[in-house]
């Protein structure tokens, strides 16, 4: 009898997991639509500017191409000498 109770509990948990997964997929789809709509309404260079990808075109003086000056906290992550 205890085995049947455990099996029933397991089946309930599987069903709840399926329901939660379905809800997550619906929410993910809705969020994707919202993000797409927001992205479509932004000016073309707004995303690039926020990421620091818009520069003068001169790569020798462009601060966004210099990982040390634009992201000093990533210096150790980008340093491959220790590998």
N, C-alpha and C positions, 0 to 999 in steps of 0.2 A: 504494500500500500504506500509506503514511503517513496518507493521508486516512482510510482504514478504521480505523486504530489510533486516530486522534483521535475519529472518530465513535463507536467502541466505548467509549472513555474517557468521552465526553460522555453516552452512554446509561447507563453505570454511575453517573455522578454524578447524573443525573436520577433514577434508581431509588433511590439513597441519599437524595436530597433528599425524595423521596416517603415513604420509610420514616421519616425523621426527622420529617417533618411529621405523619405518622400518630401517632408516639410522642408528639410534643408535644401533639397534640389529646387523646390519652388522658390524659396527665398533667394537662393543663389541666382536663379534666372531673373528674378525681379531686380536684384541688385545690379546684375549685368546690364539690364535695360536702362536702369537709372544712370549708371556710369557712362554707358554709350551715349545717352542723351546729353549729359553734362559735357562730355568730351566733344560732341558734335557742335555744341554751342560756344566752345572756347575759340578764341582767335588761334590761328595756325601756330604762332610762335609762343603761346602762353605756356604750354607744357615744357618746351625746350628751355624757356627762360627760367622756369621754376627749378629745373634740373641743372641749370648752369651750363647748358649746351650751346647757348648762343654766345658767340664771341666775335672778336673783331675780324676774324679770318686769318690773322697773322698768328700762326701757331707758335712762333718763337716767344711772343710776349703774352700769349693767351693764358690767363690764370686758370681757366676751367680745364685746360689740358694738363696742368701740373697737379698730380695727385697729392703731393705733400702739402701744397699751399691751400688747396681747396678742401682737403679732407685729412688733416693731420692725424686724426684718430684712427685712420685706416693704414697708417704707415707700417705698423707691425704686421698687419694682415697681408699687405701687398709685398712685403719684403720676403723674397724667396731665398735669400742667402742661407738661411738656417735649414733649408730642406735638403 
